[in-house]
Amino acid sequence: MLISGNPDYGLAQALQKIYPDAVFMSRSTGHDLVEKSGRTAFAEESINHDTIIVNCALWQFQQTVLLDAVYKACKDARHLAHIVVIGSTTDRVKNGKAWLYNAEKKALRDYSNTLAIGGVWSDMPKISYISFGTLSNNQYKHPDRRCMDIDAAAHYIKWVVDQPAHININEISIDPMQDKYWYGI
């Protein structure tokens, strides 16, 4: 398994607990995925793995560009990998603010869905897009918000990865409920 992200931080760290033998690539491991050379190295490495998790908080649409590089490397090598893309439920936000992050995640979601449909109908890589609401590692940014436990999020990713090969979960969006009713309070 190949995972983008720092194995010592955030969701990548939670995934490292589940997949201790995974290969992690990020700036912390000598591969800056914002740079073309880092994305190229990640894409080249992707053809050696059956599961690739694109999990990184890259800016300026670089996560979408990384997905494109991985997809094209797998397609060119005729490697039918399962590419799991981690987005954010902010991709659904329409609040009129000039905030590039949600536009970046919308682009990532749209491109993931485009590639996923292609994989369903032909011999292309399989793509699953998972978006999460605020995770517990960002609780400090949102002290009044209920956040999803980051280790639980990693287990949801594992659940998607473990699905039978003959089906694809194209997209799943997971938010922690905010009303206390759902917590038995």
Secondary structure, DSSP 8 states (H G I E B T S, - for coil): -EEES-TTSHHHHHHHHH-TT-EEESGGGT--TTSHHHHHHHHHHHTT-SEEEE----STTHHHHHHHHHHHHHHHTT---EEEEEEEGGGG--S----HHHHHHHHHHHHHHHHHHHHHHSSS-EEEEEEES-BGGGGGG-TTS--B-HHHHHHHHHHHHTS-TT----EEEE----SGGGGT-
